[in-house]
Amino acid sequence: MTIILAKKAGFCMGVKRAVELVFKTARQFKKQKIFTLGPIIHNPQVLELLEKQGVKIISSPQEAVPGSVVVIRAHGVPPDIKKQLIERNVFVVDATCPRVLMVQQLVKRYSQKGYQVIIVGEKKHPEVKGLCGYVQGQALVINNEEEVKKLPLSFKKIIVVAQTTQNEVLFKKLANLLKRRYPEVKVFNTVCNSTHERQEEVRKIAKNVEAFIVVGGKMSGNTRRLAQIAQEEGVKTYHIETEEELVSSEIKQFKKVAVTAGASTPYWLIRRVIFRLEDLLMADKPSRWIFYNPLKWALMTNFWAALGGASLAIIGAKLLNCTLSKLPFIAFAYLWAMHLLNHLTDLEATKLTDPTRGHFFEKYYILFWIMGLGCIIFSLYLTWPILPAFFILLFLTFAGIIYNIKIPVLKLKLKNLPGSKTILVPFAWGFISAFFPFFLKPSSPPLKAFLVFAYLSILAFIRTCCFDLLDIQGDQMVGRETLPIVLGEKNSFKLLYILVIGAIFLTVILTYINTFPKEAYFYSLVLMGFLLYLWQMEKKYLRPGVISEALIDGQFILMALF
């Protein structure tokens, strides 16, 4: 089976903005009641996460508690609804999609000029109801040819707009019928570019696949339309909300399967579907037990991440001209323990955004606690003869264990500090990889040890930031403020490009002046490859899955093996 992921799958700009706004509001107004006027998006999994963050749904302004915060969803609302909210003394956060705002102003302007407004869309859809409010309910809504024929012939001039998530082919067809029916017709194709591109992509991909899996809420209009378009192209189509709805016996019969998702489907749900399809793809292959399953297990338990950390320690020892000694084992044991214990102390958040991993940790809860504590004891035992290394590792271990635990004196959790994860994890990786070789065998000058620490910390930061970008939507939904959330996705990618290019030049220069050994030239080649990986990740050319995610820590393992 070949799996193809549509590039336009997942959140559109308007939905992404609305979701980010509501989660940002939940963080900013923790002491106030927060409501959304109607579901913020048509996705039950996201709504469940919002409810756990204390955000409740109301259906009318009268339900809003005075002094509370009310978020207007991406679909928008009629102007009289906004007025009612303000009169109830609530703080309004308007998350209406900018594209919808433009259509609202468009119909309002032409209605005032005497044009009859006709909307191609669904009468009961919240966006359409909002648009009707801007023309005092005088708009007419149509959705098929029969409804065009039933329109009065008395209109002198009309304006035609579309619900932004409407099927564009249908909109153009109905607009042409209206042009033939009335003397003056102004047509504005207000179908969102994202919707248009998403629908066209489905039509194009459907010609080359046997089955199409459309991921998204059953109540989401734009998701239903994607499924409808795939069916119209003659492809077997499955509209699912989660990976649990996939029937393996049916899916396994296809050789080529495509996956897309509605504008209200978070990326982490798409990733879960891809991972499930990969499982089905590998089900009958011998390499499943030799290669795929062990790698997937290593990723799920963060064993692979710990190997990446041990590899970074090997690189640090090489750059400092130290013998390896106990260093890789110390780094591996410490980092694996921290990853295990962080999942165990924040299990509810893991279960929300990554149920497979969450339930796996829950199933072997006691075993993983024993393994985590055992790794801590083992790493401390290895550093015991060198007291500076022992006490520093003890401090780093303590900081890692309390990361998800509320500190009574500070009255907060370290994980709630903006960007803490993206910054503290690379610091720990860099410190162990650069300074521990120095402590274990202080043959290099302290200044060089600091230089190697800075270099390896940059590499570890790049690695951590990549994973945070993959998890950005899930982190937002459980209240984690990683650096990509603080900076934004675009700025985070810009920062990563600068850091990777900087690391390549730094590697070449330091190797050229003999500060690093000649073998370090190979590191610059690996980083060039990672630059390509980063670009593919940004452009979504890289399909999520076991192999693609293993490549992030794989760069360090490749460097260390060399």
N, C-alpha and C positions, 0 to 999 in steps of 0.2 A: 504493500500500500504506500502510495506517495501522498504526503500531506502538504497542501498549499494554503498559506494564510494570506488573506486579502490585506493589502497595505493600509486600506482605509478603515479597517475594523476597529471598533471601540469608540470611546468618547469623541464627539465633535467639539469644536471650539466653545459653542454656547453651553453645552452640558458640562464640559470640563470646568468652565468658569463658574457655573452655578454650584457644582459639587464642591469646588475649592472654597467658594464663598461661604457655603453653609458650614463646612468643617472649620474654617477660619473663625466664623462667628461663634461656633460652639466652644472654641478655645478662648476667644476674647471675652465672652460673656458667661463665664462659668457660674456666676452667682445669680444669674437671671434665668427666667423660664424662656425657652426658645421654641418657636413653632415654625413650621413651613405651611403656607397656605396651599393645601393640597400636597400630594407627594412631589418632592423636588424633582424626581425623574421616575419613569416607569420601570424600575428595577427593584424587585423585592429584596434582593441580597443587600443592596446599598441602603435601602430603607431600614432594614433590620440593624445594620451597623449604626445608622444615625440614631435609632431609638436607644441603642446601648450607650450612645454619647449624650443622651438626655434630650434629644431633639424630637418633638412630637408633631403629629400632623393634625391640622384643623381644617374644616371644610368651609368655614365662613368667618368674616371679621368679628362677628359677635362672640365667637368662642375664644378670642384672644384676650388674655388677662392684661388689664391695664398695667403699664410699666414693663411689660415683657418685650421680647424681640421677635419680630415676624419676618421670615424670609419669603419673598415672592419668587416663585420658581421660574425656570427658564422659559416656560410657555407664555408668561406675562398674564396680566389681569386687566379688566376694564378700569378706566379712570375712577369711576365711582367707588370701586372696591378699595383703591388706594386712599381715597378721601375718608372712607369709613374707618380704615385702620388708623389713620392719623387722628381722627376724632376720638378714638378709643385710647389715645395717649400711649401708643406703642411705638417702639423704635423700628422703622422699616428698613430692611436690607433688600434692595431690588436686584435680584439675580436674573432678570429678564434677558434673554439672549439679544445681543446688539442687532442681529438680523431681524428679529421679531419687532424690536423697537422701531426699526426703519419702516417696516410694513405698517405698523400702527400709525405712524405719522403720515405715511403715504395715503392710506384710506381716509384718514381724518381730513387731509388737505383737499382731496378730490371730492369728498362728500360735501364739504363746504362750498365747492364750486358748482354743485348741483348734479354731480355724476351719481348714477346708481352703482353701488359697490356690489360686485359679485365675487365671492370667494370659492375657489375650488378646494374643497377639503371636507372634513368630517364635522357635521353640525355639533356633535357633543364633545368634540376635542377642546381642551382648555385654551389652546392657542386661538382657535377660531372664535370661541366665546369672547376672549379678550379683544380680538379685532372688531367684533360686532359692537362692542362697547364704545369704540371710538367713532362710530357713525350712528350713535343713539339707537342701536338695534335695527337700523334700516337696511343692513346688508342682507343679501340672499346667498345661501350656501348650496352649491351643487357638487355632485360627485360622480355623475354618469350622464350619458346622452339623453336618457328619458327625462331627466330633471331639466335639461336645457330646453327641451321641447315644451315643457310645462310653464316656462317663464313667460310673463306678460309681454306682448309685442309693443306696448305703449312707450317703452323707454326710448328716449331720444339719444342719450349718451350714457355709456357705461364704462366702468373701469373694472378690469379683471385681474385679480391677484391670486396667489396660491398659498395655502398652508405651507410653511417652510419645509415640512417633511413629506410633502405630497409626491406622488409618482409623477415625474416630469413628463413622461410620454403621454400620460392621461391628461395632464394640464394643457399641453400644447394641442392635443386633439380637441378638447372642449373649447379652448380659446378660439380655434379656427372655426368651429361651429357657431360660436357667438359672433364672430366677425361677419359671417354670412347672414346672420339673422338681424343685426342692428346696424343703423346708419353710421354711428360714431362709437368706435370701440378702442379704448386704450388698454393694451395688454402689458402687464409688468410681471415678468417671470421672477417671482420671489422665492422659488424653490432654492433652498440653501445650496451653495456650491458643494459643501460637504455631502449633502444628501444626493445631489446629482452625481458626483464622482463615485460615491459608494454604490449607487444603483448601476451606473455604467460599468463599474468594475465587476459587479456580480454578473451582468450580462456577458461580459468578455470572458471571465473565468469559466462560466457555466458551459461554454462551448467545448471545453477541454477536460472536463471532469465527469465522473459518473454519479457523484453525490455531493450535496451541499449541506453543510451544517451551519445554521444561523443561530447565533447565541444572543439571547436577550430576553427581557421580560415579555410575557404573553400579552400584557396590556399595552406594550409599546407599539404605537402606530408605525413608526419608521422601521422597526424590526420586522413587523408583520409584512410590510411592503417588500422588504428584501427577500423574505421567504416566498412571497407571492411571485416576485420577478424570477427567482430561481426556478420555481415550478413552471412558470410560463415558458421558460427556455427548455423545458422537457427533462429536467434533472431531478432525480430523487432527492427530496428536500426534507431536512429535519430541523424544526424550530424548537430549540431547547433553552432552558434557563441555566442549568448546571450540567456538569459532566456526568452526574449520576443518571441522567435520562438517556444516555447513550446505550443502545442495546448492542452488545458486542457481536452477537450472531449475525445481525443485519449489517453492521458496519464492515465487518471483516471480509464480506463478499466483494467489496469494491477495491479496485486497484488504484484509483485516483480520487481523493476526497479533498474538497475545499472547505475552508472555514472563514466565515465573516461574522460580524457582530453589529448590533444596532448602536445608534449614537449614545444610548444610555447604558451601555454595557462596559463595566470597568475592565481594564487590561488584565487584572489578576484572575478574573473569571475565564478570559480567553486562554490564558496560560494553563489553567487547570484543565481545560478541554483538550488543549494540545498535548499535555502530558498524558492524559487518558488515551488519546489516539495513538500516541507513541507506544504505550503499553500494548495496545491491540496490534499495532504494526509488528512489534517484536515477539508477540505471543508464541508463534510457531517456529521461531528461528533459534538455532543452536547458540548463536552469539548472545542470546538473552541472558543465559546463566553465566557465560564466560565474561561478558563485557558489560552489557546494558544494565542488568540488575545490580551488580556490584557498584557501578558508577552512580546509579540512581540512589542506592542506599548511602553511598559516601556523601552525595550532595545533601540528601535529606537529613542526615545526622551531623552534618558539618565536618565529617571526617576528612573530606576533600579540602575544606577550608583550612583545617589544621595542617594538612600536608603542604598546602600553599605557604602557611606561616613557617613551617619547618624548612621549606625550600628557601624562603627569604633569609632565614638564619644561616643557611649554608652559603648563600650569596654574600651575606655580611662577613662571614668568616673568611671567604675567599678574598674579598676586597681589602680586608685588614691583614691578610697574610697570616691568619691563625689556623691552627689545626682544628678540625671539627669537634673532636672530643665529645662532650655530652650535649653540646648546644642544640642540635636538631631535635633531640629527645625532650629537652626542657621546653623548647618552643612549641613542639607538637602537643605535649601533655598539657601545658598551660592553656594554649589556645583552644584545644578541643574541650577542655573542662569549662572554659568561659562560654563557649557557644552552647554547650549542653545545658549549663545551669541558667543561662539567660533565657533559653526557650522554656525551661521548667518553671522559672519564676514569673514568666509572662505568658503562660500557656493559653489563657483566654484570648489574648490578642492573636496568637499564632493560629488558634482554631478558627478565628473569624476570617482571616485573610488567606490562610493556607490549611484548610481542613484536613487534608491528607497527612501533612506533617504533624499537625496538632493532635490528631487522633492516634498517630503512631507514637508520639511522645507520651500521650496519656496511657496508651496500652502498656508501654514499658517504663512507666513513670519511676518505679523503685529502682529498676535496673540502671536507668540513665543517671539517677541520683548517685548510686553507688559508683558508677563509672566516672562521673564528673568529680566526685570527692576523691576517688582513687587517683585520678590524673593529677589533682592538685597536690596530694601527698607525695606522689612520685616526683613531680617537678620540683617541689621544695626539698625533697630528699637529695636530688641531684645537685642542687645549689648549696646545700648545707655547709660544705667545706669552705666555700667562699662567702663570707658573711655579707659584704656589700650586695652581692647578687641575691643572696637569700632574703635579706630584708626588703630589697626593692621588689622582688617577686612577690613577697608576702603582701606588700602594699598594693601592688597591681591586682593581686588576687582578691583582696578585700574590696577594692574599688569595683572590680568586675562583678562580684557577688551582690553588692548592694545597688547595682545599677538600676534594677527594676523595683527596688524596695524604697518606700517612703522614709526619708531621714527625719526623725522627730525634731532635731534642732533647726534644720533648714526648712522643714515643713514642705518638702518637695522631693520628687524623684529625680535622680541624675538624668534619666532618659527624657524628662520633660524639658531639659535645658535645650533651647534651639540649636540644632546642629551638633549636639553632643556626641551622638553615635558616630557620625561621619568624621569627627575630629579625634575623639578619644581612642577609637579602635586602631587607626593608623599609628597614633602615638605609641600605644602599647606594642604593636607589631614592630615598629621601628626601633624602639628602645631595646627590646629583647634581641633583635637581629643585629644591632650595631654595638651596643654597650656590653652585652653579655660576653661576646668574644673577647672584648677588652678586659673585662673582669676575670674571665677564666684564664686568659694568658695575655697579660698586659705588655705585649711586644710592640704595639703601634702607639704613636703619640696621641694624646687626648684630642688634639685638634682634628686629626684624621678620623678618629672615632666619631666625633661630632659631625663631620662632613658626611660620613657613611650613614649615620643616623638620619640626617636630613634627607639624603638621597633615597634611602629605603622607606622612610616615612611618606615621601611623595608617591613612591610606587604603591605602598599600602593604601594611601588616600585615594589614588586612582581606582584601585580595586574596590574599596568600600563604597565609593561614590557611584560606581557602575551598578553595584547591587542595590543601592538606595534608589537609583533611577528606575531599575526594574520593578522595585517595590513601592514606587512613589504614591500610587493611588491607594494601595493597601495601608501604607503608613499614615496617610492623611486620614483614613477612615477609622483608625484606632488611636489617633491623637499623637502619633510620633512626629516630632518636628525635626526631620533630618535636614541636612544642608540643601539638597535639591528642592525640598519644600519651601525653605526659607528663600533661596535664590531664584527658584523657578526652574523649569525643565530646560528652557533654551539657554539661560545663563550658566546652568550647571554643565551643559555640553560644551559651551564656549570655554569654561574654566578647564574642563578635562582636556580639550584639544591643546590649550596653552601648556598645561602641565606635562602631557605626554611628549609634545614637541620639545619642550624645555628639557625633559629627562633624556631624550635622545641626544640633543646637543651636549648636555652635561656629561653623558656617558662617553661620547666621542672625544670631547676635550680632555676630560680627566684621564682617559686611557692614552691619548696622544702625548700628554705631558708626564706619563708614567706614574700618576697618582693611583690609577687603577691598573691591574694587570691586563696584559694583551687580550686575554680571553673575554674581557668585558665588551669588546667590540661586538660580540655575538648578542649581548643584551640589547644593544641598540637595534639590531635586526629584529629581535622579538618585539620590541616596542613599536617598531614601524608596522609590523603585522598587527599589533594591537590597535594602532591608530586606524587601520582599515576596519577592524572589528567595531571600533567605536562609531565610525561613520555609518556602517551598516546598521548598527543598533539605533542610532538617531533617526535614520531614514526608514526604519522598520523593514529593511530588506532581510534582516536576520530573524528567522522564525524562532520563537522561544522553544526550549526543550532541553533535554539532558545534556546533549553535546555542546550546544551554544552557551549554556550557563557554566559548564565545566571549563570552558576556555578561559574564563576570567582568572581563576586561580591557576589554571593550566599554564599560563605564561610564566609564573614563578617556578613551577615544577619543571618546565622545559629549560629555563635558565640554570636551575640547580643541577639537572641531569647533565647538561653540557659541561 
